[in-house]
Amino acid sequence: MPAAGEPIEAAQITADATGIYSVSMEELGRIELPVGATSGYLLLNGERQPLPVGSSLKGGRFYWQAGLGFLGHYDLLFERPGNEPVRMRVEIQPKTYSKTELR
């Protein structure tokens, strides 16, 4: 397991039966996903909203440094060239600390 602050190696993710990709991270974590998209949105009640605070989409890659208080799931929609949609669910879990980190 990586030490606090060290990156976790990239993992291949696949879509579920409904075509949605899922990733998870801890609160205050960071993800980088090569989605190949030209635009992206947060889906709230089925409506497109700007991507979450602390995230960006650059060169087809989605970056998100989740801030304090971001917990739960976030449904995202990315559009690839030709309007090909990619659905993503990001699950953010509470940060856990080891006993040595709490000292």
C-alpha positions in Angstrom: 0.0 0.0 0.0 1.4 3.4 -0.9 2.4 5.8 1.9 0.2 8.9 2.4 0.5 11.3 -0.5 2.0 8.7 -2.9 0.1 8.0 -6.1 -1.6 4.7 -6.6 -0.8 2.9 -9.8 -3.2 3.2 -12.7 -5.8 0.5 -13.0 -7.8 -0.6 -16.0 -11.5 0.1 -15.5 -14.4 -1.4 -17.4 -18.0 -0.3 -17.8 -20.8 -2.1 -15.9 -23.8 -3.7 -17.7 -25.4 -0.3 -18.0 -22.3 1.2 -19.7 -21.2 3.3 -16.7 -17.6 3.4 -15.6 -17.0 3.6 -11.8 -14.0 4.7 -9.8 -13.6 5.4 -6.1 -11.2 7.5 -4.1 -10.9 8.9 -0.6 -11.9 12.4 0.4 -9.1 14.8 -0.4 -7.9 12.3 -3.0 -6.9 12.9 -6.6 -7.8 11.1 -9.8 -6.7 11.4 -13.4 -8.7 9.6 -16.1 -7.8 9.5 -19.8 -11.4 9.8 -21.0 -10.6 11.1 -24.5 -13.3 13.7 -24.1 -13.7 17.2 -25.4 -16.3 18.3 -22.9 -17.6 17.1 -19.5 -20.5 17.7 -17.1 -21.7 16.8 -13.6 -25.2 15.3 -13.9 -27.5 16.5 -11.1 -31.1 15.2 -11.3 -30.5 14.3 -14.9 -29.4 17.9 -15.8 -25.9 19.0 -17.0 -24.0 21.2 -14.6 -20.4 22.4 -14.7 -17.8 19.8 -13.6 -17.2 19.7 -9.8 -15.1 22.3 -8.1 -11.4 21.2 -8.1 -11.8 19.3 -11.4 -10.7 20.0 -15.0 -10.7 18.5 -18.4 -7.5 19.1 -20.4 -6.2 17.3 -23.5 -8.9 14.5 -23.1 -7.9 13.8 -19.5 -10.2 14.4 -16.5 -8.4 15.5 -13.3 -10.0 15.9 -9.9 -8.5 16.9 -6.6 -11.5 16.4 -4.4 -11.7 18.9 -1.6 -12.9 18.6 2.0 -16.5 17.7 2.3 -16.8 16.0 -1.1 -18.4 12.7 -0.1 -20.8 10.3 -1.8 -21.3 9.6 -5.5 -20.9 12.0 -8.4 -22.3 11.2 -11.8 -20.4 12.6 -14.7 -20.9 12.7 -18.5 -18.1 13.2 -20.9 -18.5 13.7 -24.7 -15.8 12.4 -27.0 -15.4 13.7 -30.6 -18.5 12.8 -32.6 -20.7 13.3 -29.5 -19.9 9.8 -28.2 -21.0 9.9 -24.5 -19.0 8.3 -21.7 -20.8 8.0 -18.3 -18.7 7.9 -15.1 -19.6 7.5 -11.5 -17.0 8.7 -8.9 -17.6 7.5 -5.4 -15.8 9.5 -2.7 -15.3 7.8 0.7 -14.3 9.4 4.0 -10.5 9.7 4.4 -9.1 7.1 6.8 -6.0 7.7 8.9 -3.6 5.3 10.4 -2.7 5.6 14.1 0.8 6.9 13.1 -0.8 9.7 11.0 -2.9 10.9 13.9 0.1 11.4 16.2 
